[in-house]
Amino acid sequence: MGEARDAIGTVVTLPLRVVAIAILTPLEELERDPFLVDSRGQHAMCARWAAERGYVVTRELLVRGLRPDHAVLWTDVDAGLVDLFVAPSRRVLERALASVEEFTAQCARRGVRVETVGRAEPAYDATMKARVHRRLSMPTAGYDGR
């Protein structure tokens, strides 16, 4: 947990601020690997993990093969707005980032933790896959994913 001072100087404990990382995977891979296509489900898994610990998700990233030095990862860290990164699993990190090793080394240098949720991925039935397909194939038609 972070700390800050209120208006009268009392130390206040702040929740850790989390960036949730999900992978951008083409809809064509839905049948083969639905969890990797379901970025909303990946972000929801990270949000549940953070909420269970009293952390706050301040940003959601949706990336694929991102370089570990890319500014999108570090802008909020450099501004002091991020305490840790979380992804649903190591395999999501491996596809989201060009090099997990370089990314974790950068995090260590900057004093930011990297975590994975570490829970089993959900099993997708035909209805769940259809929901993901509908949400991703009709975003400009006003469909809100429910």
Backbone as JSON Lines, residues from 0, in Angstrom:
{"i":0,"aa":"M","n":[0.84,-1.18,0.0],"ca":[0.0,0.0,0.0],"c":[0.88,1.24,0.0]}
{"i":1,"aa":"G","n":[0.43,2.26,-0.68],"ca":[1.14,3.53,-0.71],"c":[0.71,4.4,0.45]}
{"i":2,"aa":"E","n":[1.45,5.46,0.65],"ca":[1.12,6.4,1.72],"c":[1.07,7.81,1.16]}
{"i":3,"aa":"A","n":[0.23,8.61,1.77],"ca":[0.13,10.03,1.44],"c":[-0.24,10.76,2.72]}
{"i":4,"aa":"R","n":[-0.21,12.06,2.66],"ca":[-0.62,12.87,3.81],"c":[-1.87,13.65,3.43]}
{"i":5,"aa":"D","n":[-2.81,13.72,4.38],"ca":[-4.02,14.5,4.12],"c":[-3.75,15.97,4.41]}
{"i":6,"aa":"A","n":[-4.79,16.79,4.38],"ca":[-4.65,18.24,4.51],"c":[-4.03,18.68,5.83]}
{"i":7,"aa":"I","n":[-4.19,17.86,6.89],"ca":[-3.62,18.26,8.18],"c":[-2.33,17.49,8.5]}
{"i":8,"aa":"G","n":[-1.82,16.76,7.52],"ca":[-0.54,16.1,7.69],"c":[-0.59,14.67,8.2]}
{"i":9,"aa":"T","n":[-1.77,14.12,8.39],"ca":[-1.91,12.74,8.84],"c":[-1.56,11.79,7.71]}
{"i":10,"aa":"V","n":[-0.78,10.75,8.02],"ca":[-0.43,9.74,7.01],"c":[-1.66,8.89,6.71]}
{"i":11,"aa":"V","n":[-1.97,8.78,5.42],"ca":[-3.12,8.0,4.96],"c":[-2.59,6.88,4.08]}
{"i":12,"aa":"T","n":[-3.07,5.66,4.31],"ca":[-2.68,4.52,3.48],"c":[-3.55,4.48,2.24]}
{"i":13,"aa":"L","n":[-2.91,4.42,1.11],"ca":[-3.61,4.38,-0.17],"c":[-3.54,2.97,-0.75]}
{"i":14,"aa":"P","n":[-4.56,2.54,-1.49],"ca":[-4.49,1.23,-2.13],"c":[-3.43,1.22,-3.23]}
{"i":15,"aa":"L","n":[-2.85,0.06,-3.47],"ca":[-1.9,-0.06,-4.57],"c":[-2.63,0.17,-5.89]}
{"i":16,"aa":"R","n":[-1.95,0.84,-6.79],"ca":[-2.5,1.16,-8.11],"c":[-1.95,0.19,-9.13]}
{"i":17,"aa":"V","n":[-2.86,-0.42,-9.87],"ca":[-2.54,-1.55,-10.73],"c":[-2.83,-1.24,-12.19]}
{"i":18,"aa":"V","n":[-1.93,-1.69,-13.05],"ca":[-2.17,-1.71,-14.49],"c":[-2.44,-3.16,-14.87]}
{"i":19,"aa":"A","n":[-3.6,-3.41,-15.46],"ca":[-3.98,-4.76,-15.91],"c":[-3.59,-4.93,-17.37]}
{"i":20,"aa":"I","n":[-2.85,-5.98,-17.65],"ca":[-2.39,-6.25,-19.01],"c":[-3.18,-7.41,-19.6]}
{"i":21,"aa":"A","n":[-3.75,-7.19,-20.77],"ca":[-4.43,-8.25,-21.53],"c":[-3.83,-8.27,-22.92]}
{"i":22,"aa":"I","n":[-4.04,-9.38,-23.61],"ca":[-3.47,-9.52,-24.94],"c":[-4.53,-9.27,-26.02]}
{"i":23,"aa":"L","n":[-4.1,-8.61,-27.06],"ca":[-4.93,-8.39,-28.24],"c":[-4.72,-9.57,-29.18]}
{"i":24,"aa":"T","n":[-5.75,-10.39,-29.33],"ca":[-5.68,-11.58,-30.17],"c":[-6.8,-11.53,-31.2]}
{"i":25,"aa":"P","n":[-6.52,-11.83,-32.45],"ca":[-7.55,-11.75,-33.49],"c":[-8.73,-12.67,-33.23]}
{"i":26,"aa":"L","n":[-9.9,-12.21,-33.63],"ca":[-11.13,-12.97,-33.48],"c":[-11.04,-14.34,-34.17]}
{"i":27,"aa":"E","n":[-10.23,-14.44,-35.19],"ca":[-10.08,-15.71,-35.92],"c":[-9.58,-16.84,-35.02]}
{"i":28,"aa":"E","n":[-8.97,-16.51,-33.9],"ca":[-8.44,-17.53,-33.0],"c":[-9.43,-17.95,-31.91]}
{"i":29,"aa":"L","n":[-10.68,-17.49,-32.01],"ca":[-11.67,-17.75,-30.98],"c":[-11.89,-19.23,-30.73]}
{"i":30,"aa":"E","n":[-12.03,-20.02,-31.75],"ca":[-12.28,-21.46,-31.56],"c":[-11.08,-22.16,-30.93]}
{"i":31,"aa":"R","n":[-9.88,-21.76,-31.33],"ca":[-8.67,-22.43,-30.86],"c":[-8.29,-22.02,-29.44]}
{"i":32,"aa":"D","n":[-8.46,-20.72,-29.11],"ca":[-8.0,-20.24,-27.81],"c":[-8.88,-19.08,-27.34]}
{"i":33,"aa":"P","n":[-10.09,-19.38,-26.9],"ca":[-11.05,-18.32,-26.59],"c":[-10.61,-17.36,-25.49]}
{"i":34,"aa":"F","n":[-9.89,-17.84,-24.5],"ca":[-9.49,-16.94,-23.42],"c":[-8.57,-15.84,-23.92]}
{"i":35,"aa":"L","n":[-7.66,-16.17,-24.83],"ca":[-6.75,-15.15,-25.36],"c":[-7.47,-14.14,-26.23]}
{"i":36,"aa":"V","n":[-8.6,-14.51,-26.81],"ca":[-9.39,-13.59,-27.61],"c":[-10.26,-12.71,-26.7]}
{"i":37,"aa":"D","n":[-10.67,-13.24,-25.57],"ca":[-11.59,-12.55,-24.66],"c":[-10.83,-11.58,-23.76]}
{"i":38,"aa":"S","n":[-10.44,-10.45,-24.33],"ca":[-9.68,-9.46,-23.55],"c":[-10.51,-8.91,-22.39]}
{"i":39,"aa":"R","n":[-11.8,-8.8,-22.57],"ca":[-12.65,-8.33,-21.48],"c":[-12.6,-9.32,-20.31]}
{"i":40,"aa":"G","n":[-12.62,-10.61,-20.61],"ca":[-12.51,-11.63,-19.57],"c":[-11.15,-11.6,-18.87]}
{"i":41,"aa":"Q","n":[-10.09,-11.33,-19.64],"ca":[-8.76,-11.2,-19.04],"c":[-8.7,-10.01,-18.09]}
{"i":42,"aa":"H","n":[-9.24,-8.87,-18.52],"ca":[-9.24,-7.7,-17.66],"c":[-10.12,-7.92,-16.42]}
{"i":43,"aa":"A","n":[-11.23,-8.61,-16.59],"ca":[-12.11,-8.9,-15.45],"c":[-11.4,-9.78,-14.43]}
{"i":44,"aa":"M","n":[-10.63,-10.75,-14.9],"ca":[-9.88,-11.62,-14.0],"c":[-8.87,-10.79,-13.2]}
{"i":45,"aa":"C","n":[-8.2,-9.87,-13.86],"ca":[-7.24,-8.99,-13.18],"c":[-7.94,-8.08,-12.17]}
{"i":46,"aa":"A","n":[-9.11,-7.56,-12.55],"ca":[-9.85,-6.66,-11.66],"c":[-10.31,-7.39,-10.4]}
{"i":47,"aa":"R","n":[-10.78,-8.63,-10.56],"ca":[-11.18,-9.42,-9.38],"c":[-9.99,-9.67,-8.46]}
{"i":48,"aa":"W","n":[-8.86,-10.02,-9.06],"ca":[-7.64,-10.26,-8.29],"c":[-7.26,-9.02,-7.5]}
{"i":49,"aa":"A","n":[-7.29,-7.87,-8.16],"ca":[-6.94,-6.61,-7.49],"c":[-7.93,-6.28,-6.38]}
{"i":50,"aa":"A","n":[-9.22,-6.41,-6.65],"ca":[-10.24,-6.08,-5.66],"c":[-10.12,-6.96,-4.42]}
{"i":51,"aa":"E","n":[-9.8,-8.23,-4.61],"ca":[-9.64,-9.15,-3.47],"c":[-8.51,-8.71,-2.54]}
{"i":52,"aa":"R","n":[-7.58,-7.96,-3.05],"ca":[-6.44,-7.49,-2.26],"c":[-6.57,-6.04,-1.82]}
{"i":53,"aa":"G","n":[-7.67,-5.42,-2.19],"ca":[-7.85,-4.01,-1.85],"c":[-7.08,-3.07,-2.75]}
{"i":54,"aa":"Y","n":[-6.64,-3.55,-3.91],"ca":[-5.92,-2.74,-4.88],"c":[-6.92,-2.08,-5.83]}
{"i":55,"aa":"V","n":[-6.46,-1.11,-6.6],"ca":[-7.32,-0.4,-7.54],"c":[-6.69,-0.48,-8.94]}
{"i":56,"aa":"V","n":[-7.46,-0.96,-9.9],"ca":[-7.0,-0.96,-11.29],"c":[-7.18,0.45,-11.83]}
{"i":57,"aa":"T","n":[-6.07,1.08,-12.18],"ca":[-6.11,2.45,-12.68],"c":[-6.0,2.53,-14.19]}
{"i":58,"aa":"R","n":[-5.58,1.41,-14.79],"ca":[-5.42,1.41,-16.25],"c":[-5.49,-0.01,-16.76]}
{"i":59,"aa":"E","n":[-6.08,-0.17,-17.94],"ca":[-6.12,-1.46,-18.62],"c":[-5.38,-1.32,-19.94]}
{"i":60,"aa":"L","n":[-4.43,-2.21,-20.16],"ca":[-3.7,-2.21,-21.43],"c":[-4.14,-3.41,-22.25]}
{"i":61,"aa":"L","n":[-4.26,-3.22,-23.54],"ca":[-4.59,-4.29,-24.48],"c":[-3.51,-4.24,-25.56]}
{"i":62,"aa":"V","n":[-2.57,-5.17,-25.49],"ca":[-1.38,-5.11,-26.34],"c":[-1.03,-6.48,-26.89]}
{"i":63,"aa":"R","n":[-0.14,-6.49,-27.87],"ca":[0.38,-7.74,-28.44],"c":[1.82,-7.49,-28.89]}
{"i":64,"aa":"G","n":[2.75,-8.23,-28.33],"ca":[4.15,-8.13,-28.74],"c":[4.76,-6.77,-28.48]}
{"i":65,"aa":"L","n":[4.3,-6.08,-27.47],"ca":[4.79,-4.74,-27.17],"c":[6.23,-4.78,-26.66]}
{"i":66,"aa":"R","n":[7.05,-3.87,-27.18],"ca":[8.43,-3.77,-26.7],"c":[8.45,-3.38,-25.22]}
{"i":67,"aa":"P","n":[9.33,-3.96,-24.43],"ca":[9.39,-3.65,-23.0],"c":[9.75,-2.2,-22.68]}
{"i":68,"aa":"D","n":[10.3,-1.48,-23.65],"ca":[10.65,-0.09,-23.41],"c":[9.6,0.89,-23.96]}
{"i":69,"aa":"H","n":[8.48,0.36,-24.41],"ca":[7.45,1.23,-25.0],"c":[6.87,2.18,-23.97]}
{"i":70,"aa":"A","n":[6.69,3.42,-24.36],"ca":[6.22,4.48,-23.45],"c":[4.87,4.18,-22.82]}
{"i":71,"aa":"V","n":[4.01,3.45,-23.51],"ca":[2.68,3.15,-22.94],"c":[2.79,2.4,-21.61]}
{"i":72,"aa":"L","n":[3.85,1.63,-21.46],"ca":[4.05,0.9,-20.2],"c":[4.55,1.79,-19.08]}
{"i":73,"aa":"W","n":[5.31,2.8,-19.41],"ca":[6.08,3.52,-18.39],"c":[5.61,4.93,-18.09]}
{"i":74,"aa":"T","n":[4.75,5.5,-18.89],"ca":[4.31,6.88,-18.66],"c":[3.71,7.05,-17.26]}
{"i":75,"aa":"D","n":[2.76,6.18,-16.89],"ca":[2.13,6.29,-15.56],"c":[3.09,5.89,-14.44]}
{"i":76,"aa":"V","n":[3.99,4.97,-14.72],"ca":[4.99,4.58,-13.72],"c":[5.89,5.78,-13.43]}
{"i":77,"aa":"D","n":[6.38,6.4,-14.48],"ca":[7.27,7.56,-14.32],"c":[6.58,8.72,-13.61]}
{"i":78,"aa":"A","n":[5.26,8.82,-13.76],"ca":[4.49,9.87,-13.1],"c":[4.13,9.51,-11.66]}
{"i":79,"aa":"G","n":[4.54,8.31,-11.22],"ca":[4.24,7.88,-9.85],"c":[2.8,7.43,-9.65]}
{"i":80,"aa":"L","n":[2.14,7.0,-10.73],"ca":[0.73,6.63,-10.66],"c":[0.48,5.13,-10.65]}
{"i":81,"aa":"V","n":[1.55,4.33,-10.7],"ca":[1.41,2.88,-10.8],"c":[2.33,2.2,-9.8]}
{"i":82,"aa":"D","n":[1.8,1.19,-9.11],"ca":[2.58,0.41,-8.15],"c":[2.9,-0.99,-8.66]}
{"i":83,"aa":"L","n":[2.03,-1.53,-9.51],"ca":[2.3,-2.88,-10.03],"c":[1.52,-3.14,-11.3]}
{"i":84,"aa":"F","n":[2.04,-4.11,-12.07],"ca":[1.38,-4.62,-13.27],"c":[0.85,-6.01,-12.93]}
{"i":85,"aa":"V","n":[-0.31,-6.34,-13.49],"ca":[-0.85,-7.69,-13.32],"c":[-1.38,-8.18,-14.67]}
{"i":86,"aa":"A","n":[-1.19,-9.46,-14.91],"ca":[-1.74,-10.14,-16.09],"c":[-2.38,-11.43,-15.6]}
{"i":87,"aa":"P","n":[-3.33,-11.97,-16.36],"ca":[-3.97,-13.2,-15.92],"c":[-3.0,-14.38,-15.76]}
{"i":88,"aa":"S","n":[-1.99,-14.45,-16.62],"ca":[-1.08,-15.6,-16.56],"c":[0.23,-15.25,-17.26]}
{"i":89,"aa":"R","n":[1.19,-16.11,-17.07],"ca":[2.49,-15.94,-17.74],"c":[2.31,-16.02,-19.26]}
{"i":90,"aa":"R","n":[1.43,-16.9,-19.72],"ca":[1.26,-17.04,-21.17],"c":[0.66,-15.79,-21.79]}
{"i":91,"aa":"V","n":[-0.19,-15.06,-21.06],"ca":[-0.7,-13.79,-21.55],"c":[0.45,-12.78,-21.64]}
{"i":92,"aa":"L","n":[1.26,-12.72,-20.59],"ca":[2.42,-11.82,-20.62],"c":[3.34,-12.13,-21.79]}
{"i":93,"aa":"E","n":[3.56,-13.42,-22.05],"ca":[4.48,-13.82,-23.12],"c":[4.0,-13.39,-24.49]}
{"i":94,"aa":"R","n":[2.7,-13.29,-24.67],"ca":[2.18,-12.82,-25.96],"c":[1.97,-11.32,-25.98]}
{"i":95,"aa":"A","n":[1.69,-10.74,-24.84],"ca":[1.45,-9.3,-24.77],"c":[2.74,-8.51,-24.94]}
{"i":96,"aa":"L","n":[3.84,-9.06,-24.46],"ca":[5.12,-8.35,-24.46],"c":[6.14,-9.08,-25.33]}
{"i":97,"aa":"A","n":[7.0,-8.32,-25.98],"ca":[8.03,-8.92,-26.82],"c":[9.03,-9.71,-25.99]}
{"i":98,"aa":"S","n":[9.29,-9.27,-24.75],"ca":[10.22,-9.97,-23.87],"c":[9.79,-9.78,-22.42]}
{"i":99,"aa":"V","n":[9.28,-10.85,-21.83],"ca":[8.86,-10.78,-20.43],"c":[10.08,-10.56,-19.53]}
{"i":100,"aa":"E","n":[11.2,-11.15,-19.87],"ca":[12.41,-11.01,-19.05],"c":[12.88,-9.55,-19.03]}
{"i":101,"aa":"E","n":[12.91,-8.91,-20.19],"ca":[13.32,-7.5,-20.24],"c":[12.31,-6.62,-19.51]}
{"i":102,"aa":"F","n":[11.02,-6.93,-19.64],"ca":[9.99,-6.16,-18.95],"c":[10.13,-6.28,-17.43]}
{"i":103,"aa":"T","n":[10.31,-7.5,-16.94],"ca":[10.44,-7.68,-15.49],"c":[11.72,-7.03,-14.97]}
{"i":104,"aa":"A","n":[12.77,-7.04,-15.78],"ca":[14.0,-6.36,-15.38],"c":[13.77,-4.85,-15.29]}
{"i":105,"aa":"Q","n":[13.05,-4.29,-16.27],"ca":[12.71,-2.86,-16.23],"c":[11.88,-2.55,-14.98]}
{"i":106,"aa":"C","n":[10.92,-3.42,-14.68],"ca":[10.07,-3.22,-13.5],"c":[10.92,-3.22,-12.23]}
{"i":107,"aa":"A","n":[11.86,-4.15,-12.13],"ca":[12.72,-4.22,-10.96],"c":[13.55,-2.95,-10.82]}
{"i":108,"aa":"R","n":[14.09,-2.46,-11.93],"ca":[14.87,-1.22,-11.89],"c":[14.04,-0.02,-11.45]}
{"i":109,"aa":"R","n":[12.75,-0.03,-11.81],"ca":[11.88,1.1,-11.5],"c":[11.09,0.91,-10.2]}
{"i":110,"aa":"G","n":[11.27,-0.23,-9.56],"ca":[10.59,-0.48,-8.29],"c":[9.11,-0.79,-8.42]}
{"i":111,"aa":"V","n":[8.73,-1.39,-9.54],"ca":[7.33,-1.74,-9.79],"c":[7.22,-3.26,-9.84]}
{"i":112,"aa":"R","n":[6.24,-3.8,-9.13],"ca":[6.04,-5.26,-9.13],"c":[5.31,-5.73,-10.38]}
{"i":113,"aa":"V","n":[5.53,-7.0,-10.71],"ca":[4.79,-7.68,-11.77],"c":[4.19,-8.92,-11.15]}
{"i":114,"aa":"E","n":[2.89,-9.11,-11.31],"ca":[2.19,-10.26,-10.75],"c":[1.37,-10.93,-11.85]}
{"i":115,"aa":"T","n":[1.05,-12.19,-11.64],"ca":[0.06,-12.87,-12.46],"c":[-1.03,-13.37,-11.53]}
{"i":116,"aa":"V","n":[-2.24,-13.42,-12.05],"ca":[-3.38,-13.86,-11.25],"c":[-3.19,-15.31,-10.84]}
{"i":117,"aa":"G","n":[-2.77,-16.14,-11.78],"ca":[-2.45,-17.52,-11.45],"c":[-3.63,-18.44,-11.25]}
{"i":118,"aa":"R","n":[-4.8,-18.05,-11.7],"ca":[-5.98,-18.93,-11.59],"c":[-6.18,-19.65,-12.91]}
{"i":119,"aa":"A","n":[-6.94,-20.72,-12.85],"ca":[-7.27,-21.45,-14.07],"c":[-8.1,-20.57,-15.0]}
{"i":120,"aa":"E","n":[-7.83,-20.69,-16.26],"ca":[-8.63,-19.95,-17.24],"c":[-10.01,-20.58,-17.32]}
{"i":121,"aa":"P","n":[-11.02,-19.78,-17.58],"ca":[-12.37,-20.34,-17.68],"c":[-12.5,-21.26,-18.89]}
{"i":122,"aa":"A","n":[-13.36,-22.25,-18.76],"ca":[-13.67,-23.13,-19.88],"c":[-14.81,-22.47,-20.66]}
{"i":123,"aa":"Y","n":[-14.62,-22.29,-21.95],"ca":[-15.6,-21.6,-22.78],"c":[-16.5,-22.6,-23.48]}
{"i":124,"aa":"D","n":[-17.8,-22.45,-23.25],"ca":[-18.76,-23.26,-23.99],"c":[-19.2,-22.47,-25.22]}
{"i":125,"aa":"A","n":[-20.1,-23.03,-26.01],"ca":[-20.53,-22.39,-27.24],"c":[-21.2,-21.04,-26.98]}
{"i":126,"aa":"T","n":[-21.97,-20.95,-25.91],"ca":[-22.64,-19.69,-25.59],"c":[-21.64,-18.6,-25.24]}
{"i":127,"aa":"M","n":[-20.64,-18.93,-24.46],"ca":[-19.61,-17.95,-24.09],"c":[-18.83,-17.49,-25.32]}
{"i":128,"aa":"K","n":[-18.48,-18.43,-26.18],"ca":[-17.77,-18.07,-27.41],"c":[-18.62,-17.17,-28.29]}
{"i":129,"aa":"A","n":[-19.91,-17.47,-28.38],"ca":[-20.81,-16.64,-29.19],"c":[-20.9,-15.23,-28.62]}
{"i":130,"aa":"R","n":[-20.91,-15.09,-27.32],"ca":[-20.96,-13.78,-26.68],"c":[-19.69,-12.97,-27.02]}
{"i":131,"aa":"V","n":[-18.54,-13.63,-26.93],"ca":[-17.28,-12.96,-27.26],"c":[-17.28,-12.57,-28.75]}
{"i":132,"aa":"H","n":[-17.71,-13.48,-29.6],"ca":[-17.75,-13.21,-31.03],"c":[-18.66,-12.02,-31.33]}
{"i":133,"aa":"R","n":[-19.83,-12.01,-30.75],"ca":[-20.79,-10.93,-30.99],"c":[-20.22,-9.58,-30.52]}
{"i":134,"aa":"R","n":[-19.62,-9.58,-29.34],"ca":[-19.07,-8.34,-28.81],"c":[-17.95,-7.8,-29.69]}
{"i":135,"aa":"L","n":[-17.08,-8.68,-30.17],"ca":[-15.93,-8.22,-30.96],"c":[-16.27,-7.96,-32.42]}
{"i":136,"aa":"S","n":[-17.3,-8.58,-32.93],"ca":[-17.62,-8.4,-34.34],"c":[-18.62,-7.27,-34.58]}
{"i":137,"aa":"M","n":[-19.24,-6.74,-33.51],"ca":[-20.25,-5.68,-33.68],"c":[-19.97,-4.44,-32.84]}
{"i":138,"aa":"P","n":[-18.72,-4.04,-32.61],"ca":[-18.49,-2.92,-31.71],"c":[-19.01,-1.58,-32.22]}
{"i":139,"aa":"T","n":[-19.06,-1.4,-33.52],"ca":[-19.52,-0.11,-34.04],"c":[-21.04,-0.07,-34.19]}
{"i":140,"aa":"A","n":[-21.71,-1.18,-33.97],"ca":[-23.17,-1.21,-34.08],"c":[-23.84,-0.85,-32.77]}
{"i":141,"aa":"G","n":[-23.06,-0.44,-31.78],"ca":[-23.63,-0.04,-30.5],"c":[-23.82,-1.18,-29.53]}
{"i":142,"aa":"Y","n":[-23.36,-2.36,-29.87],"ca":[-23.5,-3.5,-28.96],"c":[-22.56,-3.3,-27.79]}
{"i":143,"aa":"D","n":[-23.07,-3.42,-26.57],"ca":[-22.26,-3.14,-25.39],"c":[-21.68,-4.38,-24.72]}
{"i":144,"aa":"G","n":[-21.83,-5.54,-25.31],"ca":[-21.2,-6.73,-24.77],"c":[-22.03,-7.5,-23.75]}
{"i":145,"aa":"R","n":[-23.25,-7.08,-23.51],"ca":[-24.07,-7.8,-22.5],"c":[-25.05,-8.72,-23.14]}
